Amino acid sequence: MKVADQYIKLVEWSEEDQCYVGSSPGFIGPCCHGKDEAKVYKQLCGIVEEWVDIHQQEGLPLPESFVNKSFSGKFVIRVGTELHKALAIKAAKSGESLNNLCIELLRNSIVRRG
């Protein structure tokens, strides 16, 4: 496996640009685009390999990849007192915990956005 294979390569349709856009989250932002999804993916793979080579040649640290990273399933988020109160009230009205309400809201937000 090549080092570049450890990085996520994402090709998404952009309504705004009316084409596919490729990026590598956590490493490279939007960096290539085109009408053919497979061609954009191939181009993206080449770009990620080039960036890995540049980092290695120049002695720059590579960002951590998601390949073997473990996640605990919890994180802390500061939302402000008013939003915290509104969420707590909404959770109480629906008879669920604040934690479950927030999980569901986040899950729905991710599903809607793709």
Z-matrix of the N, CA and C atoms (Angstrom, degrees):
N
C 1 1.455
C 2 1.529 1 108.54
N 3 1.323 2 115.50 1 133.49
C 4 1.457 3 121.36 2 176.64
C 5 1.530 4 109.37 3 -80.07
N 6 1.319 5 116.00 4 154.49
C 7 1.466 6 120.91 5 178.23
C 8 1.528 7 110.22 6 -56.45
N 9 1.324 8 117.22 7 -40.53
C 10 1.472 9 121.02 8 -178.50
C 11 1.525 10 112.05 9 -62.10
N 12 1.325 11 117.11 10 -23.72
C 13 1.467 12 120.81 11 -179.74
C 14 1.531 13 112.14 12 -69.24
N 15 1.323 14 117.15 13 -14.61
C 16 1.464 15 121.19 14 -178.56
C 17 1.528 16 112.91 15 -81.21
N 18 1.327 17 116.68 16 -7.73
C 19 1.462 18 119.71 17 -176.03
C 20 1.523 19 111.55 18 -103.57
N 21 1.325 20 114.67 19 140.98
C 22 1.464 21 121.61 20 178.19
C 23 1.521 22 108.59 21 -65.56
N 24 1.302 23 115.48 22 135.19
C 25 1.462 24 121.70 23 175.35
C 26 1.523 25 106.89 24 -121.02
N 27 1.304 26 115.56 25 118.86
C 28 1.454 27 121.14 26 -172.14
C 29 1.526 28 110.03 27 -120.03
N 30 1.322 29 115.94 28 125.84
C 31 1.464 30 121.82 29 175.37
C 32 1.519 31 106.75 30 -118.93
N 33 1.327 32 115.83 31 120.71
C 34 1.465 33 121.40 32 -177.02
C 35 1.522 34 110.18 33 -128.33
N 36 1.312 35 115.22 34 149.87
C 37 1.457 36 120.27 35 174.23
C 38 1.514 37 108.63 36 -77.54
N 39 1.324 38 117.30 37 132.86
C 40 1.464 39 122.95 38 177.07
C 41 1.520 40 108.82 39 -108.32
N 42 1.325 41 116.22 40 113.04
C 43 1.463 42 120.48 41 175.98
C 44 1.524 43 110.41 42 -61.59
N 45 1.322 44 114.70 43 -40.66
C 46 1.461 45 120.10 44 -177.85
C 47 1.539 46 111.75 45 -61.43
N 48 1.332 47 116.42 46 -43.46
C 49 1.467 48 120.76 47 -177.22
C 50 1.527 49 113.12 48 -93.80
N 51 1.332 50 116.33 49 -11.49
C 52 1.459 51 122.14 50 -177.76
C 53 1.531 52 112.61 51 55.97
N 54 1.337 53 114.19 52 44.30
C 55 1.466 54 120.09 53 176.78
C 56 1.537 55 108.04 54 -161.93
N 57 1.340 56 115.22 55 173.51
C 58 1.457 57 120.94 56 175.33
C 59 1.521 58 108.79 57 -83.88
N 60 1.334 59 116.04 58 141.84
C 61 1.459 60 121.83 59 179.95
C 62 1.523 61 108.06 60 -125.96
N 63 1.334 62 116.02 61 132.51
C 64 1.458 63 121.25 62 -179.31
C 65 1.517 64 112.22 63 -106.59
N 66 1.336 65 115.40 64 142.56
C 67 1.459 66 121.69 65 176.65
C 68 1.524 67 109.21 66 -152.61
N 69 1.324 68 115.72 67 168.45
C 70 1.455 69 121.81 68 175.49
C 71 1.525 70 106.90 69 -128.20
N 72 1.342 71 117.51 70 91.03
C 73 1.465 72 121.48 71 -174.87
C 74 1.531 73 112.91 72 -51.02
N 75 1.314 74 115.18 73 131.66
C 76 1.454 75 120.92 74 -179.23
C 77 1.518 76 113.21 75 85.52
N 78 1.348 77 117.10 76 -4.15
C 79 1.459 78 120.78 77 -178.08
C 80 1.528 79 110.87 78 -132.70
N 81 1.327 80 117.06 79 -59.22
C 82 1.459 81 122.17 80 -177.17
C 83 1.528 82 108.48 81 -134.10
N 84 1.311 83 116.39 82 130.74
C 85 1.460 84 120.96 83 176.58
C 86 1.519 85 110.58 84 -73.41
N 87 1.320 86 117.66 85 -168.40
C 88 1.464 87 120.55 86 179.15
C 89 1.531 88 109.70 87 -52.12
N 90 1.332 89 116.65 88 123.72
C 91 1.467 90 119.14 89 -172.10
C 92 1.525 91 114.15 90 -136.36
N 93 1.317 92 117.89 91 -7.88
C 94 1.464 93 120.15 92 177.51
C 95 1.523 94 108.39 93 -155.99
N 96 1.325 95 115.20 94 158.19
C 97 1.459 96 118.73 95 -178.52
C 98 1.525 97 109.79 96 -156.22
N 99 1.322 98 114.88 97 162.01
C 100 1.457 99 120.22 98 177.67
C 101 1.510 100 111.21 99 173.42
N 102 1.329 101 115.64 100 175.48
C 103 1.475 102 122.08 101 -177.72
C 104 1.528 103 112.60 102 -84.35
N 105 1.343 104 117.47 103 -19.87
C 106 1.465 105 122.20 104 -176.80
C 107 1.531 106 109.40 105 -105.65
N 108 1.328 107 116.06 106 113.70
C 109 1.469 108 121.54 107 -175.60
C 110 1.528 109 112.46 108 -57.47
N 111 1.324 110 117.01 109 -44.53
C 112 1.465 111 120.76 110 -178.36
C 113 1.530 112 111.59 111 -64.74
N 114 1.327 113 116.48 112 -39.52
C 115 1.471 114 119.99 113 179.04
C 116 1.524 115 111.08 114 -67.13
N 117 1.329 116 116.89 115 -38.49
C 118 1.464 117 120.57 116 178.00
C 119 1.528 118 109.29 117 -64.67
N 120 1.331 119 116.89 118 -41.08
C 121 1.467 120 120.17 119 178.81
C 122 1.526 121 110.60 120 -62.82
N 123 1.306 122 117.55 121 -44.74
C 124 1.469 123 121.58 122 179.74
C 125 1.529 124 110.03 123 -61.61
N 126 1.332 125 116.33 124 -43.46
C 127 1.459 126 120.55 125 178.35
C 128 1.532 127 110.38 126 -63.08
N 129 1.314 128 116.56 127 -42.31
C 130 1.460 129 121.81 128 179.12
C 131 1.528 130 111.00 129 -60.57
N 132 1.333 131 116.66 130 -43.65
C 133 1.471 132 120.14 131 178.47
C 134 1.521 133 110.70 132 -58.25
N 135 1.317 134 116.78 133 -42.20
C 136 1.459 135 120.90 134 178.48
C 137 1.523 136 112.05 135 -64.58
N 138 1.316 137 116.63 136 -40.60
C 139 1.463 138 120.88 137 179.50
C 140 1.526 139 110.63 138 -64.53
N 141 1.328 140 117.45 139 -43.37
C 142 1.467 141 120.65 140 179.10
C 143 1.527 142 109.63 141 -62.19
N 144 1.330 143 117.77 142 -43.21
C 145 1.467 144 120.52 143 177.26
C 146 1.525 145 111.21 144 -60.12
N 147 1.332 146 116.88 145 -42.42
C 148 1.466 147 120.62 146 178.37
C 149 1.526 148 111.17 147 -61.95
N 150 1.326 149 117.18 148 -43.24
C 151 1.468 150 120.77 149 -179.83
C 152 1.530 151 110.74 150 -64.69
N 153 1.320 152 117.38 151 -40.04
C 154 1.471 153 120.35 152 177.31
C 155 1.524 154 108.89 153 -61.73
N 156 1.338 155 117.00 154 -46.87
C 157 1.472 156 121.08 155 179.45
C 158 1.527 157 111.24 156 -58.60
N 159 1.331 158 116.91 157 -45.56
C 160 1.471 159 121.13 158 179.76
C 161 1.526 160 110.48 159 -60.54
N 162 1.323 161 116.43 160 -46.21
C 163 1.467 162 120.02 161 179.29
C 164 1.524 163 110.51 162 -59.55
N 165 1.323 164 116.65 163 -44.62
C 166 1.463 165 120.43 164 -177.88
C 167 1.534 166 111.16 165 -67.52
N 168 1.325 167 117.13 166 -42.94
C 169 1.467 168 121.03 167 -179.50
C 170 1.526 169 111.93 168 -64.60
N 171 1.327 170 116.58 169 -36.89
C 172 1.457 171 120.65 170 -177.25
C 173 1.526 172 113.03 171 -93.48
N 174 1.324 173 116.40 172 3.15
C 175 1.462 174 120.23 173 178.50
C 176 1.515 175 113.84 174 69.32
N 177 1.317 176 116.56 175 24.06
C 178 1.463 177 120.80 176 178.84
C 179 1.525 178 110.08 177 -85.81
N 180 1.318 179 117.50 178 143.03
C 181 1.468 180 118.89 179 178.61
C 182 1.530 181 110.42 180 -69.96
N 183 1.297 182 115.34 181 141.66
C 184 1.464 183 121.49 182 175.58
C 185 1.527 184 108.73 183 -86.52
N 186 1.314 185 117.69 184 143.56
C 187 1.469 186 118.49 185 176.38
C 188 1.524 187 110.19 186 -66.13
N 189 1.315 188 115.84 187 153.28
C 190 1.464 189 120.75 188 178.28
C 191 1.530 190 109.08 189 -65.17
N 192 1.314 191 115.85 190 135.11
C 193 1.468 192 119.04 191 177.38
C 194 1.527 193 109.42 192 -89.32
N 195 1.316 194 115.99 193 168.71
C 196 1.467 195 120.72 194 179.85
C 197 1.530 196 111.90 195 -89.58
N 198 1.340 197 118.11 196 -2.58
C 199 1.463 198 121.83 197 -171.92
C 200 1.522 199 112.93 198 -55.48
N 201 1.304 200 118.61 199 -58.44
C 202 1.466 201 120.86 200 -176.91
C 203 1.520 202 112.56 201 -109.53
N 204 1.320 203 116.36 202 15.06
C 205 1.452 204 120.75 203 -179.60
C 206 1.526 205 109.27 204 -75.89
N 207 1.313 206 115.70 205 134.86
C 208 1.470 207 118.60 206 177.36
C 209 1.526 208 108.87 207 -103.69
N 210 1.302 209 114.79 208 149.56
C 211 1.456 210 121.49 209 -178.72
C 212 1.518 211 109.00 210 -121.74
N 213 1.339 212 116.65 211 137.25
C 214 1.460 213 121.29 212 -176.31
C 215 1.523 214 112.35 213 -78.64
N 216 1.330 215 117.19 214 -21.85
C 217 1.456 216 120.19 215 -176.64
C 218 1.517 217 112.83 216 90.53
N 219 1.330 218 116.28 217 6.87
C 220 1.459 219 118.31 218 176.97
C 221 1.524 220 109.24 219 -141.85
N 222 1.337 221 114.47 220 148.63
C 223 1.452 222 121.39 221 174.96
C 224 1.517 223 108.33 222 -152.73
N 225 1.313 224 116.94 223 159.60
C 226 1.463 225 121.96 224 -178.68
C 227 1.522 226 107.69 225 -102.20
N 228 1.309 227 115.55 226 135.64
C 229 1.461 228 120.83 227 178.32
C 230 1.521 229 108.60 228 -133.28
N 231 1.315 230 116.43 229 133.97
C 232 1.467 231 120.98 230 176.62
C 233 1.525 232 107.45 231 -96.95
N 234 1.322 233 115.92 232 124.47
C 235 1.464 234 120.30 233 -175.49
C 236 1.523 235 113.47 234 -117.23
N 237 1.298 236 117.68 235 -5.32
C 238 1.468 237 120.00 236 -176.52
C 239 1.519 238 110.50 237 87.81
N 240 1.319 239 115.40 238 154.69
C 241 1.474 240 120.15 239 -173.49
C 242 1.522 241 113.44 240 -67.34
N 243 1.326 242 117.79 241 -39.77
C 244 1.473 243 119.92 242 -177.60
C 245 1.530 244 111.75 243 -67.56
N 246 1.334 245 117.25 244 -43.45
C 247 1.459 246 119.61 245 178.53
C 248 1.526 247 110.49 246 -67.03
N 249 1.330 248 116.68 247 -39.25
C 250 1.466 249 120.69 248 177.80
C 251 1.529 250 110.01 249 -58.57
N 252 1.333 251 115.62 250 -46.25
C 253 1.462 252 120.66 251 179.33
C 254 1.533 253 110.94 252 -62.31
N 255 1.335 254 116.95 253 -46.69
C 256 1.475 255 121.12 254 -179.82
C 257 1.525 256 111.29 255 -60.26
N 258 1.321 257 116.85 256 -41.78
C 259 1.468 258 120.46 257 178.87
C 260 1.523 259 111.10 258 -66.36
N 261 1.337 260 116.79 259 -41.96
C 262 1.469 261 120.77 260 179.28
C 263 1.526 262 110.88 261 -62.54
N 264 1.325 263 116.86 262 -40.25
C 265 1.466 264 120.81 263 178.58
C 266 1.529 265 110.25 264 -66.39
N 267 1.319 266 116.32 265 -45.21
C 268 1.469 267 120.11 266 178.82
C 269 1.529 268 110.69 267 -60.29
N 270 1.338 269 117.01 268 -42.08
C 271 1.463 270 120.68 269 178.88
C 272 1.525 271 110.36 270 -63.26
N 273 1.334 272 116.81 271 -44.70
C 274 1.468 273 120.44 272 -179.81
C 275 1.528 274 111.01 273 -62.75
N 276 1.330 275 117.10 274 -41.74
C 277 1.470 276 121.01 275 178.83
C 278 1.522 277 111.77 276 -61.73
N 279 1.320 278 116.36 277 -36.51
C 280 1.468 279 119.58 278 -177.68
C 281 1.523 280 112.29 279 -89.35
N 282 1.343 281 117.09 280 -2.90
C 283 1.458 282 120.84 281 176.63
C 284 1.520 283 113.86 282 73.96
N 285 1.313 284 116.80 283 24.93
C 286 1.463 285 119.18 284 178.06
C 287 1.521 286 109.92 285 -123.91
N 288 1.311 287 115.46 286 167.02
C 289 1.461 288 119.15 287 179.81
C 290 1.527 289 109.89 288 -73.93
N 291 1.307 290 115.04 289 156.20
C 292 1.462 291 120.69 290 176.67
C 293 1.527 292 109.81 291 -59.40
N 294 1.307 293 116.55 292 -40.57
C 295 1.465 294 121.50 293 178.77
C 296 1.528 295 111.26 294 -59.04
N 297 1.329 296 117.10 295 -50.12
C 298 1.475 297 120.55 296 -178.89
C 299 1.525 298 111.94 297 -64.69
N 300 1.326 299 116.90 298 -38.42
C 301 1.463 300 120.47 299 177.41
C 302 1.534 301 110.01 300 -60.43
N 303 1.331 302 116.64 301 -48.31
C 304 1.468 303 120.49 302 -179.05
C 305 1.522 304 111.79 303 -63.91
N 306 1.331 305 117.39 304 -39.46
C 307 1.469 306 120.47 305 176.81
C 308 1.518 307 109.92 306 -59.97
N 309 1.316 308 116.62 307 -45.80
C 310 1.463 309 120.61 308 -178.46
C 311 1.535 310 111.40 309 -65.74
N 312 1.322 311 116.97 310 -41.66
C 313 1.461 312 120.45 311 177.91
C 314 1.532 313 110.92 312 -62.81
N 315 1.317 314 116.69 313 -43.48
C 316 1.468 315 120.16 314 177.96
C 317 1.531 316 111.14 315 -64.72
N 318 1.335 317 115.86 316 -44.33
C 319 1.474 318 119.97 317 179.64
C 320 1.531 319 110.81 318 -59.77
N 321 1.317 320 116.77 319 -45.68
C 322 1.465 321 120.67 320 179.43
C 323 1.516 322 111.75 321 -64.05
N 324 1.324 323 116.76 322 -37.13
C 325 1.465 324 120.75 323 178.87
C 326 1.528 325 110.67 324 -64.98
N 327 1.314 326 117.41 325 -41.58
C 328 1.474 327 121.88 326 179.62
C 329 1.515 328 110.04 327 -66.60
N 330 1.326 329 118.18 328 -43.82
C 331 1.462 330 122.27 329 -178.89
C 332 1.532 331 110.58 330 -62.70
N 333 1.327 332 116.96 331 -43.36
C 334 1.474 333 120.80 332 179.99
C 335 1.521 334 111.47 333 -63.05
N 336 1.319 335 116.66 334 -39.65
C 337 1.468 336 120.70 335 -176.32
C 338 1.512 337 112.51 336 -82.16
N 339 1.324 338 117.44 337 -18.38
C 340 1.461 339 119.68 338 179.21
C 341 1.423 340 111.00 339 88.31
